[in-house]
Amino acid sequence: MVVANYNFLTEVLENLGFKNGLFNDRLKSAMEMGLPKIELKAMMEKKVGNFTFNVVLEKGDGKNLSSDQERFWFANKIEVTYKKHGEETPKQHTFGLYKQKGLPVEQMINLMKGNYVHASYRSTKTGQMVNKWQYVDFRSFNKNGEHPLNSIYDDRIQWNITKELSALPHINGMTQEMKEDLLRALRNGDDVAVSLRVNGKKEDLYLKANPRSAQIDVFNGEGEKVVLTKPSFQLMEEHSTKEDLAMGAMTLASTEKVNKEEPAKNLAKEEKKGKGASIK
């Protein structure tokens, strides 16, 4: 095992959202055994359902290496399975990696739930910034029999989410910092919780970005769509990401029964809410 390769891969996994050295011991053992293909599995239990992640790493082909050089392992893909509570058939999607970079765990979760996630990057061909929304189309299959990860480009739909957000009742009464936090969460694909006073009664509603219809969808706690057109709506000042949808407890997947009584460590220390990764 090449220590530099191991250190590089632990950093790759950390950047993907598998925090606190979740896979470190298992990765090191597999590399020491010289396995040509390594699969690192983790589970996350949340109120909406269960998520399973399988990070697949494989050795390079070894071209242009001398006889005394070892082949390096590289992370190739992340297979995600989402079993929503109340549904028999789980959803599956394989997220690819480009130059050992990919979508973080929280965005993969949001995409598996059917939400839209915004991405910005600089094109290697044109040098121009590319801005787009991504979503997994669970209604169709590609030639490989998989659900495709589709893109909706900003310059093609001409949808200004900032302007759309400002059009919601009393949004302009929020501070600039609150607006920026809310926009950041919507672009991340989060279900964003807001408190609204409806006919004098406080209601907890949830916002979702929907670039496909060029609007921000609003839902109540039962998942029913709400139309904010009445003057009786008034936005409360506080807002936050729905607790159920914050990062949950992630554990290494194994054949052994998970002990739910064992406390979990933080998956992402920077997260203000939710629990994080724990190692069994």
C-alpha positions in Angstrom: 0.0 0.0 0.0 1.2 3.4 -0.9 0.6 5.8 2.0 0.3 8.8 -0.2 -2.5 7.0 -2.1 -4.3 6.2 1.1 -4.0 9.8 2.4 -5.3 11.1 -0.9 -8.3 8.9 -0.8 -9.2 9.8 2.7 -9.2 13.4 1.7 -11.4 12.6 -1.4 -13.9 10.8 0.9 -13.9 13.7 3.4 -14.6 16.2 0.6 -17.5 14.1 -0.6 -19.1 14.4 2.8 -18.1 11.1 4.5 -16.8 12.9 7.6 -14.7 12.0 10.6 -12.8 9.2 9.0 -15.9 7.1 8.5 -14.2 4.7 6.0 -10.5 5.1 7.1 -10.0 1.8 8.9 -11.9 -0.2 6.3 -10.1 1.5 3.4 -6.7 0.9 4.9 -7.4 -2.8 5.5 -8.6 -3.3 2.0 -5.6 -1.5 0.5 -3.2 -3.5 2.6 -4.8 -6.7 1.3 -4.3 -5.4 -2.3 -7.9 -5.8 -3.3 -8.3 -4.7 -6.9 -11.8 -3.4 -6.2 -12.9 -1.8 -2.9 -16.5 -1.1 -1.9 -17.1 1.1 1.1 -20.7 1.0 2.3 -22.5 3.3 4.8 -26.1 3.7 5.8 -28.1 6.7 6.9 -31.5 6.5 8.6 -33.8 9.5 8.4 -37.4 10.1 9.1 -38.2 10.2 5.4 -36.5 6.9 4.7 -33.2 5.0 4.6 -30.2 5.8 2.4 -27.4 3.4 1.5 -24.1 4.6 0.0 -21.6 2.4 -1.8 -18.3 4.1 -2.7 -16.5 2.0 -5.4 -12.8 2.3 -5.7 -10.6 0.5 -8.3 -7.0 0.2 -9.1 -5.7 2.1 -12.1 -4.6 0.2 -15.2 -0.9 0.8 -14.4 0.1 2.1 -17.8 3.4 4.0 -18.0 4.4 2.6 -14.6 7.7 0.9 -14.0 7.9 -2.6 -12.7 8.7 -1.4 -9.1 5.8 1.1 -9.0 2.4 0.2 -7.4 -0.8 0.9 -9.1 -3.0 3.5 -7.3 -6.6 3.2 -6.3 -9.1 5.7 -7.5 -12.7 6.4 -6.4 -14.9 5.8 -9.5 -18.5 6.1 -8.5 -21.0 6.2 -5.6 -24.1 3.9 -5.8 -27.0 5.3 -3.7 -30.2 3.5 -2.7 -33.1 5.3 -1.2 -35.9 3.4 0.5 -38.7 5.8 1.3 -40.9 4.9 4.2 -44.3 3.6 2.9 -42.9 2.6 -0.5 -42.0 -1.0 -1.4 -39.6 -0.3 -4.3 -36.4 1.6 -3.5 -34.9 4.2 -5.8 -31.3 3.7 -7.1 -28.8 5.9 -8.9 -25.1 5.8 -9.5 -23.3 9.2 -9.2 -20.0 9.4 -11.2 -16.9 11.2 -10.1 -14.8 13.6 -12.3 -11.1 13.9 -11.3 -12.0 12.5 -7.9 -14.7 15.1 -7.3 -18.4 14.8 -7.2 -21.6 15.8 -5.5 -21.5 15.9 -1.6 -23.6 13.5 0.4 -26.3 16.1 1.3 -26.9 16.9 -2.4 -27.0 13.3 -3.4 -29.7 12.8 -0.7 -31.7 15.7 -2.1 -31.5 14.4 -5.6 -32.6 11.0 -4.5 -35.7 12.6 -2.9 -36.6 14.1 -6.3 -35.3 17.7 -5.6 -33.3 20.0 -7.9 -29.7 20.9 -7.1 -27.9 23.9 -8.6 -24.3 23.6 -9.8 -21.8 26.2 -11.1 -18.4 25.4 -12.7 -16.0 26.7 -15.3 -16.1 24.9 -18.7 -12.7 23.4 -19.6 -13.6 24.0 -23.3 -14.8 27.6 -23.3 -13.5 28.9 -20.0 -16.9 30.3 -19.3 -19.0 29.7 -16.2 -21.7 27.2 -16.6 -24.7 27.4 -14.3 -27.3 24.6 -14.2 -29.9 22.7 -12.2 -29.6 19.0 -11.9 -32.2 16.3 -11.2 -32.5 12.5 -11.4 -35.2 11.6 -13.8 -36.8 8.6 -12.1 -39.5 8.4 -14.8 -37.1 7.3 -17.5 -34.1 5.1 -18.2 -31.0 5.5 -20.3 -29.4 2.9 -22.6 -27.7 1.3 -19.6 -31.0 0.8 -17.8 -30.3 3.6 -15.3 -32.2 6.7 -14.4 -30.4 9.6 -16.0 -29.0 12.7 -14.2 -30.4 15.5 -16.3 -29.5 19.2 -16.4 -31.5 22.4 -16.9 -29.2 25.2 -17.9 -29.8 28.7 -16.5 -29.3 30.5 -19.8 -32.0 28.4 -21.4 -34.8 28.9 -18.9 -34.0 32.5 -17.9 -35.3 31.8 -14.4 -34.1 34.1 -11.7 -34.6 32.3 -8.4 -33.7 35.5 -6.4 -36.5 37.4 -8.1 -38.9 34.5 -7.7 -38.1 34.4 -4.0 -38.6 38.1 -3.6 -42.1 37.7 -5.1 -43.3 35.5 -2.2 -45.4 37.4 0.4 -43.3 39.5 2.9 -40.0 38.0 1.8 -38.6 41.5 1.4 -39.1 41.9 5.2 -36.3 39.5 5.8 -32.7 40.6 6.4 -30.2 40.2 3.6 -28.4 37.5 5.5 -31.6 35.5 5.9 -32.3 35.8 2.2 -28.9 34.6 1.3 -29.1 31.6 3.6 -32.5 30.8 2.2 -31.3 31.0 -1.4 -28.2 28.9 -0.6 -30.4 26.2 0.9 -32.8 26.2 -2.1 -29.8 25.9 -4.5 -28.5 23.0 -2.4 -31.8 21.2 -3.1 -33.0 21.5 0.5 -36.6 21.6 1.7 -36.5 24.9 3.4 -38.8 25.5 6.4 -40.5 28.8 6.8 -43.1 30.0 9.3 -46.1 31.8 7.8 -49.0 33.4 9.6 -52.1 32.3 7.7 -55.4 34.0 8.7 -53.8 34.9 12.0 -52.5 31.3 12.7 -48.9 30.3 12.5 -48.2 27.6 9.9 -45.0 25.7 9.1 -44.5 25.4 5.4 -41.6 24.2 3.2 -40.1 25.8 0.1 -38.5 23.8 -2.8 -36.8 25.2 -5.9 -38.5 24.0 -9.1 -36.6 25.2 -12.2 -38.6 22.9 -14.4 -41.7 25.0 -13.9 -39.6 28.1 -13.1 -41.1 28.7 -9.7 -40.6 28.0 -6.0 -43.0 25.4 -4.8 -44.6 25.7 -1.3 -45.8 22.7 0.7 -47.4 22.1 4.0 -46.4 19.5 6.6 -48.5 16.8 4.9 -46.7 17.4 1.6 -49.6 19.2 -0.1 -48.9 22.0 -2.4 -49.9 25.5 -1.2 -50.6 28.6 -3.3 -49.5 31.8 -1.6 -51.8 34.4 -3.2 -54.0 35.6 -0.3 -53.2 38.8 1.5 -53.7 36.9 4.8 -50.3 35.3 4.4 -47.5 36.9 6.5 -43.9 35.6 6.6 -42.5 35.2 10.1 -38.9 36.3 10.6 -37.4 32.9 11.6 -36.6 30.3 9.0 -34.5 27.1 9.0 -33.9 23.9 7.1 -36.4 21.2 8.1 -34.9 19.2 11.0 -36.0 15.9 9.4 -34.0 16.7 6.3 -30.8 17.7 8.1 -27.9 15.3 8.0 -28.9 12.1 9.8 -26.9 9.4 11.5 -24.6 7.6 9.1 -23.1 4.3 10.0 -20.9 1.8 8.2 -23.0 -0.8 6.5 -22.3 -4.4 7.6 -24.1 -7.7 7.9 -24.5 -7.1 11.7 -27.6 -5.5 13.1 -27.1 -1.8 13.8 -27.2 -0.9 17.5 -29.5 2.1 17.5 -28.8 2.9 21.1 -25.1 3.7 20.3 -24.6 7.4 20.1 -23.6 9.0 16.8 -20.8 11.4 16.2 -21.2 14.5 14.1 -21.0 13.8 10.3 -20.4 17.5 9.5 -19.3 19.7 12.4 -20.3 22.8 10.5 -23.9 21.6 10.3 -26.0 23.5 12.8 -28.6 20.7 13.0 -28.9 17.0 12.6 -26.5 14.2 13.5 -23.6 12.8 11.6 -21.4 9.9 10.9 -20.6 7.2 13.5 -18.4 4.2 13.2 -19.5 0.8 14.5 
